[in-house]
Amino acid sequence: MAEAEADVAVPPRDQPAPSARTKEAARRARRHRRSVRLGPYAFVAPFFLLFAAFGLFPLLYTGWASLHRVELTAPGEMEWVGTRNFTRLLDDAFFWNALGNTITIGVLSTVPQLVMALGIAHLLNSRLRGRIFFRVAALTPYATSVAAATLVFVLLFGREHGLVNWVLGTAGFGPVDWQNGTWSSRLAVSSIVIWRWTGYNALIYLAAMQAIPDELYESAALDGASRWRQFVHVTLPGLRPTILFTVVVSTIGATQLFGEPLLFNGGAGATGGADHQYQTLGLYLYEQGWVNHHLGRASAIAWAMFLLLLLIGAVAWLLRRRET
């Protein structure tokens, strides 16, 4: 009888009772479920906090300021004017001039830029020796600062000693006043944008091209399709969503164009040339807010640009929905 009592396991005194262990396991299970449910929100919370501080709040404050008369010299003194700053834009010839210049420079820079990017991506996607070097070289202009790139192009487009005019002179053409001409200055500013962003878009197209299945090209080759027909009937349809994405992003970038036209002629400043011939919406906003000190009008221009971007996004969404 004594041996039987010795075989019975006696729990240690510090071990919790079975009911306590059950409660502890239940608490751990609740903590695990809570962490699984709330963990993703905790990971993305820093982004939304920063976005609220540096994105949403400035946007809402700019909208509030656009409804007031407020000067840069006294930003705390606001006078309610309602939608007057917006109605003034409708009769502002400089605003419409800036909008027209923005659209013109956007088209002149976006269309050639994306066409060239498609060609470069197609070449980089082929069996080319030293592909890594050319891919890095294509991205180099994107890494160059706007100031450095614009300074180089200002020298290239110089009237007296610029390389572009020298090349035109050897071909029998007269010198072009790139900074003071209307279309010449727009072409020069567009060329800076093209140089900076073509390689970046080419790498985006290259990544999308490499996702197209090889079986499609093999089937097209078996059907006797040439490389050009493969590019037209296989590559371009496969790149359609990517092309739409780059068009939207490039259009947004063109709408916000600021650094290149500002630095293209340092003497003109925010006016965009002697006749405002290449003043974009970004430059006009800067002129109203930081040169003329009219923060209310500048805020109205900023919201007009924001509404324009929303319109572009809506058009892109409709096109994308129509495709699918």
Secondary structure by P-SEA (a helix, b strand, c coil): caaaaaaccccccccccaaaaaaaaaaaaaaaaaaaaaaaaaaaaaaaaaaaaccaaaaaaaaaaaacccccccccbbbbbcaaaaaaaaacaaaaaaaaaaaaaaaaccaaaaaaaaaaaaaaaccccaaaaaaaaaaccccccaaaaaaaaaaaacccccaaaaaaaaaccccccccccaaaaaaaaaaaaaaacaaaaaaaaaaaaaaccaaaaaaaaaacccaaaaaaccccccaaaaaaaaaaaaaaaaaaccccccccccccccccccccccccaaaaaaaacccccaaaaaaaaaaaaaaaaaaaaaaaaaaaaaac
